[in-house]
Amino acid sequence: MSSKPRLLLAFLLAVLLASLLASIFQTQTNLAALQALGAPMPLDVRVGTTCLDLLGFAPTFALLSALGFLLALPLAAWLARRVPPLRWLIFVLAGAAAIWTALALANALAPMPTLIAADRSPFGTLGLMACGSVGALLFGLLGRRVRYRAQPTSSDSL
Protein backbone atom coordinates (compact mmCIF):
# COMPACT_ATOMS: atom_id res chain seq x y z
CA MET A 1 0.00 0.00 0.00
CA SER A 2 1.44 3.38 -0.95
CA SER A 3 1.87 6.15 1.58
CA LYS A 4 -1.20 8.20 0.55
CA PRO A 5 -3.77 5.47 1.32
CA ARG A 6 -1.93 4.72 4.56
CA LEU A 7 -2.03 8.38 5.57
CA LEU A 8 -5.73 8.48 4.71
CA LEU A 9 -6.27 5.40 6.88
CA ALA A 10 -4.27 7.03 9.69
CA PHE A 11 -6.42 10.15 9.36
CA LEU A 12 -9.66 8.16 9.47
CA LEU A 13 -8.48 6.16 12.49
CA ALA A 14 -7.51 9.38 14.27
CA VAL A 15 -10.97 10.83 13.62
CA LEU A 16 -12.61 7.59 14.74
CA LEU A 17 -10.60 7.38 17.97
CA ALA A 18 -11.17 11.04 18.86
CA SER A 19 -14.89 10.68 18.13
CA LEU A 20 -15.33 7.52 20.18
CA LEU A 21 -13.47 8.98 23.14
CA ALA A 22 -15.35 12.29 22.90
CA SER A 23 -18.69 10.51 22.71
CA ILE A 24 -17.91 8.47 25.82
CA PHE A 25 -16.63 11.57 27.61
CA GLN A 26 -19.70 13.61 26.61
CA THR A 27 -22.08 10.88 27.75
CA GLN A 28 -20.40 10.31 31.10
CA THR A 29 -20.15 14.06 31.75
CA ASN A 30 -23.87 14.48 31.11
CA LEU A 31 -24.78 11.48 33.24
CA ALA A 32 -22.58 12.76 36.08
CA ALA A 33 -24.42 16.10 35.93
CA LEU A 34 -27.76 14.29 36.16
CA GLN A 35 -26.47 12.17 39.03
CA ALA A 36 -25.36 15.33 40.85
CA LEU A 37 -28.97 16.50 40.64
CA GLY A 38 -30.09 13.31 42.37
CA ALA A 39 -31.00 11.07 39.43
CA PRO A 40 -30.02 7.45 39.97
CA MET A 41 -27.37 6.31 37.51
CA PRO A 42 -26.87 2.54 37.64
CA LEU A 43 -24.20 0.90 35.50
CA ASP A 44 -26.71 -0.52 33.00
CA VAL A 45 -28.05 2.98 32.31
CA ARG A 46 -24.52 4.31 31.86
CA VAL A 47 -23.57 1.51 29.45
CA GLY A 48 -26.83 1.69 27.49
CA THR A 49 -26.70 5.46 27.16
CA THR A 50 -23.05 5.31 26.12
CA CYS A 51 -23.90 2.78 23.38
CA LEU A 52 -26.74 4.97 22.12
CA ASP A 53 -24.49 8.03 22.07
CA LEU A 54 -21.80 6.12 20.17
CA LEU A 55 -24.40 5.68 17.45
CA GLY A 56 -26.01 9.11 17.75
CA PHE A 57 -23.38 11.60 18.89
CA ALA A 58 -20.11 10.08 17.64
CA PRO A 59 -20.93 10.71 13.95
CA THR A 60 -21.57 14.39 14.68
CA PHE A 61 -18.30 14.68 16.54
CA ALA A 62 -16.54 12.72 13.77
CA LEU A 63 -17.58 15.42 11.32
CA LEU A 64 -16.29 18.16 13.64
CA SER A 65 -13.06 16.23 14.25
CA ALA A 66 -12.49 15.58 10.56
CA LEU A 67 -12.96 19.26 9.74
CA GLY A 68 -10.57 20.33 12.46
CA PHE A 69 -8.02 17.62 11.71
CA LEU A 70 -8.07 18.35 7.98
CA LEU A 71 -5.88 21.38 8.48
CA ALA A 72 -4.27 20.64 11.84
CA LEU A 73 -2.80 17.19 11.21
CA PRO A 74 -0.96 17.88 7.94
CA LEU A 75 0.35 21.10 9.47
CA ALA A 76 1.47 19.20 12.59
CA ALA A 77 3.18 16.53 10.46
CA TRP A 78 5.01 19.22 8.50
CA LEU A 79 6.09 21.01 11.68
CA ALA A 80 7.07 17.76 13.43
CA ARG A 81 9.48 16.94 10.58
CA ARG A 82 11.17 20.28 11.12
CA VAL A 83 11.31 20.09 14.94
CA PRO A 84 11.64 16.36 15.75
CA PRO A 85 12.28 16.78 19.50
CA LEU A 86 8.83 18.38 19.85
CA ARG A 87 7.01 15.87 17.62
CA TRP A 88 4.60 14.51 20.23
CA LEU A 89 3.89 17.90 21.81
CA ILE A 90 3.12 19.29 18.35
CA PHE A 91 0.53 16.55 17.73
CA VAL A 92 -1.01 16.97 21.21
CA LEU A 93 -1.41 20.71 20.67
CA ALA A 94 -2.61 20.28 17.08
CA GLY A 95 -5.34 17.84 18.14
CA ALA A 96 -6.47 20.09 20.98
CA ALA A 97 -6.46 23.18 18.77
CA ALA A 98 -8.35 21.38 16.01
CA ILE A 99 -11.15 20.39 18.38
CA TRP A 100 -11.27 23.79 20.07
CA THR A 101 -11.53 25.49 16.67
CA ALA A 102 -14.20 23.07 15.43
CA LEU A 103 -16.24 23.55 18.63
CA ALA A 104 -15.95 27.34 18.41
CA LEU A 105 -17.08 27.27 14.79
CA ALA A 106 -19.97 24.89 15.56
CA ASN A 107 -21.08 27.04 18.48
CA ALA A 108 -20.95 30.17 16.33
CA LEU A 109 -23.11 28.56 13.65
CA ALA A 110 -25.51 26.57 15.86
CA PRO A 111 -28.89 28.08 16.73
CA MET A 112 -28.44 27.12 20.40
CA PRO A 113 -25.84 28.58 22.81
CA THR A 114 -23.62 25.47 22.59
CA LEU A 115 -24.05 22.53 20.26
CA ILE A 116 -22.33 20.00 22.53
CA ALA A 117 -23.34 19.90 26.20
CA ALA A 118 -19.87 18.95 27.46
CA ASP A 119 -18.56 22.14 25.84
CA ARG A 120 -20.54 24.29 28.28
CA SER A 121 -17.83 24.20 30.94
CA PRO A 122 -14.07 24.65 30.84
CA PHE A 123 -13.64 21.08 32.15
CA GLY A 124 -15.82 19.72 29.36
CA THR A 125 -14.07 21.72 26.67
CA LEU A 126 -10.67 20.57 27.93
CA GLY A 127 -11.91 16.98 28.02
CA LEU A 128 -13.07 17.13 24.42
CA MET A 129 -9.81 18.76 23.42
CA ALA A 130 -7.92 15.93 25.16
CA CYS A 131 -9.88 13.45 23.04
CA GLY A 132 -8.70 15.32 19.97
CA SER A 133 -5.13 15.18 21.26
CA VAL A 134 -5.31 11.40 21.59
CA GLY A 135 -6.60 11.11 18.03
CA ALA A 136 -3.83 13.40 16.76
CA LEU A 137 -1.23 11.34 18.63
CA LEU A 138 -2.50 8.23 16.87
CA PHE A 139 -2.14 10.00 13.54
CA GLY A 140 1.38 11.06 14.50
CA LEU A 141 2.29 7.51 15.42
CA LEU A 142 0.79 5.94 12.31
CA GLY A 143 2.06 8.73 10.08
CA ARG A 144 5.55 8.21 11.39
CA ARG A 145 5.39 4.53 10.48
CA VAL A 146 4.11 5.40 7.01
CA ARG A 147 6.99 7.79 6.45
CA TYR A 148 9.63 5.20 7.28
CA ARG A 149 7.96 2.29 5.50
CA ALA A 150 7.41 4.31 2.33
CA GLN A 151 11.16 4.63 1.82
CA PRO A 152 12.70 1.77 -0.19
CA THR A 153 15.20 -0.41 1.62
CA SER A 154 17.93 -2.68 0.33
CA SER A 155 15.71 -5.71 0.96
CA ASP A 156 13.05 -4.30 -1.41
CA SER A 157 15.31 -4.86 -4.42
CA LEU A 158 15.73 -8.60 -3.76
KAKA-V893802 format. One line per field, one symbol per residue. psi: psi as a letter, one per 40 degrees, with the letter a starting at -180 (. if undefined). A space follows every 10 residues. Layout:
# KAKA-V893802
psi: ???
This chain:
# KAKA-V893802
psi: hidddddddd dddddddddd dddddddddd ddddddeehi gidddddddd dddddddddd dddddddddd dddddddddd ddgddedddd dddddddddd ddddddddei eidhdhddee iddddddddd dddddddddd ddddddddde hiidede.
